[in-house]
Amino acid sequence: MDNRRIYLASSFRHPGVSELILNSIESYLGKAPKEITIAYVITAGNLHPEDQRSWIDDGREILKNRGYTVHDIDIEGKTENEVATEIEDADVIFVQGGNNFFLLEQMQKCNFEKLVKEALVRGVPYIGESAGSIVACGDTMPHKYISTDKAMGNLQNYNGMGLVNFLFKPHWNRERNREKYLEKMRENIEEFFSISQPIICLNDNQLVYVEGDKFQIWEA
């Protein structure tokens, strides 16, 4: 029976979102926060200056303040075996946001998809935030037409991990990005309307909760 738990957030640090996710995970695992270890994958932030990764720092602080043990993991340049060793004892895998194209490139190099799917079978929940949510989807190529990221990486293909059967678009409510979204769509109108998979556009106070083969949209 498919009993996996996946939490795809637009913004983990948005008020109320982390509480929804962590309350659910603690209930599912049947453990107190001090008994839970988080594999905290920060690779998507590597293209950003170290002092400009506030979402990563804030997320880590939320987890530590709640009592979790948090291990930062950077998968860039690592082999499948090296990454497997780093996450093998984790109770939860949390893939943070940043540049989803760069993150996907590094995931493909170390076969991260295989490792995550094996962890889900073991009952390890997956949390994604922004880019970490995008790469949980299947074909992420349409993000070329709706993403404001300029660095596209050196991808041979845009295949994500295929944990869900829809395309995830985070931060839909951010007014400062709205005109950029619209401009990208206008520039690539034919490609945009050729997207066949469903698109879920989430505001920062929302997340997709996946249990088995069903999902719900939660709102904080």
Salt bridges, closest charged atoms under 4 A:
ASP2 OD2 - ARG4 NE 3.20
GLU26 OE2 - ARG66 NE 2.60
ASP57 OD1 - ARG60 NH1 3.13
ASP58 OD2 - ARG13 NH1 2.43
ASP72 OD2 - ARG60 NH2 2.80
GLU80 OE2 - LYS114 NZ 2.86
GLU86 OE2 - LYS78 NZ 2.57
ASP91 OD1 - LYS31 NZ 2.82
GLU105 OE2 - LYS109 NZ 3.39
GLU113 OE2 - LYS117 NZ 2.68
GLU179 OE2 - ARG186 NH2 2.63
ASP204 OD1 - HIS171 ND1 2.81
ASP204 OD2 - ARG174 NE 2.68
GLU211 OE2 - ARG5 NH2 3.45
ASP213 OD1 - LYS214 NZ 3.53
